[in-house]
Amino acid sequence: MIEPHAPAPPGTPPSWGAPARLPVRPGTGRFLVLAGVFVCAACGLVYELELVALASYLMGDSVTQASVVLSVMVFAMGIGSLAAKRLRPLAAAGFGAVEATLALVGGCSAMALYAVFAWTGDWGGMWAYGPRCLLVAFSLTIGLLIGVEVPLLMELIQRIRREDAGGAVADLFAADYVGALVGGLAFPFLLLPRLGQLTGTLLTGTVNVVAGGALVLGLFRRDLTRRARWLLLLANLTVLTVLASAAVLVDDFERAARHAVYGPDVRVAVQTGVQEVVLTGGTRGRPLDLFLDGRLRVGGQDERRYHEALVDPAMTGPHARVLILGGGDGLAAREVLRHRGVRRVDVVELDAGLLRLARHDPALSRLNGHVYDDTRVHTTAADAFGWLRGASPAAYDVVIADLPDPGITASTKLYSLEFYGLARRALAPGGRLAVHAGPVSGRARVFWTVASTLRAAGLAATPYRVLGQDPGLAAGPDRSAGAFHAPHDWGFLLAAPGRAAPPLRLDPAQPRPRTVTRAVLTAAARSADRTRVPGLPASTLVHPRY
């Protein structure tokens, strides 16, 4: 027979396994612990998702960043669970300390990661790895702390009322999984769109420290010595002060970090719900730069060279009906409308916010020639892949794919065999498809994989490579490459159905481009051909190769 535990003097920590001295009934105490499990699980998952989202935004390639964060976290959670064995005799105090530390580390992780990226991104050398090293460090630390939570919470539940281990584990993990569900849904649908990554993470840390502190200091305060109670209260108040101060300063911090990334000439910075759109310059004779999720899409003096190289070769031939996939800035449409004989231009852009900005921002609308006021131009805010599935066959003489680089995970499906099959179906007989395929220098394998994919879709392509001169920021998937390491060229492919690749030329009957000539195109084709990587397989939806 198990003898009941004799009551201990006030302020004496309980022995390992002794019943907790609660200010409420055991049933209520058990419910409060499970509620704490629910809240802490939700906060923990928000920290994970925040690291994945911010790392993908800052460094690109969301698959790689998600794999790094989640694998490191899961590994660290296992180590943390083992480490929790030493804290079980002091479960209440240990849990309170862990939650205060987790709230501080997790709540400040987004600001710290963004700060390191903003102020060391272009330094080169060992500093180029700063954001990646910090990402791993945060993943490891947060994973360790989350791993410590569950064993300590199990001990606290058992202190309230002893029951079989299977039942306690079932209750604990049920609350944990439901909390993770709520946190996982709250991040993309509430915190990110309403508060942004920085404020959302700071709020999550605040909820975390309040929940952990209230659970320990409210429910298990009799298990702590007087000194431990005051130390834990002081620690929680310190964490709350740090998080609140950061929340007050977050707008100033974000402006300073944005200027460090984009320069001091930031004029517009909006989160559209699809991406962050930043405009710099465009006034007082300064060239306009457009950044989408931190990647340079319209680069100052080079934008006309890019858009003329993309559009003009494709417009040689029938071009009454033109489809532009992407190109929400209106600059590709501007080049299309320079050609006589255009009767209709359909622009399919995922981001409705970018379309509004291109229509109403004075500098950007001036640069695109106010194309969205032209009655021939029709816009649709939709995913290009899904839109093409419903497009009429043989509806367009020219299709222009003005899309982000194929190495960006969200764009991979727009460079797949299936996507090009849909684009081919939309082409009328004798139609042409122009594709922006990312930089060639440093990423030749990706460029020639696009060429192989077009060929597998029944499209013969002529590759060409045009050099740019505006340093800007990285346009491709790796934002942490910085301006000094960013490639300064564009790779294009002009394709047509069948086995004969379309000639790379300009129509002499049309207005002459400002930057692209026949000699430039001839040199561009030779330059691209020198980088050829033969024998590459096609990229598909289920087997992306970028």
Protein Blocks (a to p, Z undefined) as FASTA:
>chain_A
ZZddddddehiacdehiacddfbdfklmmmmmmmmmmmmmmmmmmmmmmmmmmmmmmngp
jllmmmmmmmmmmmmmmmmmmmmmmmmmmmmlmmmmmmmmmmmmmmmmmmmmmmmmmmmm
mngpjllmmmmmmmmmmmmmmmmmmmmmmmmmmmmmmmmpgcdfklmmmmmmmmmmmmmm
mmmmmmmmmmmmmnommlmmmmmmmmmmmmmmmmmmmmmmmmpcfklmmmmmmmmmmmmm
mmmmmmmmmmmmmmmmmmmmnopkbfbdcdehlaccddeehiehiacdddeehiafbgcj
lmmmmmmmmmmmmmgccfkbccdeejlnommmmmmmmpghiabdcdddfblmlmmmmmmm
mklmmmnoommmpmkbccddddfklmmmmpcehkbfbdcdddddfklmklmmmmcfklmm
mmmmmpcghiacdddebjfehplmmmmmmmmmmmmnopacdddddddfblbjafblblmn
ojmlpccbdddddddedjbdcdddddfkbccdfkbcfklmmmmmmmmmmmpcghiacddf
klccZZ
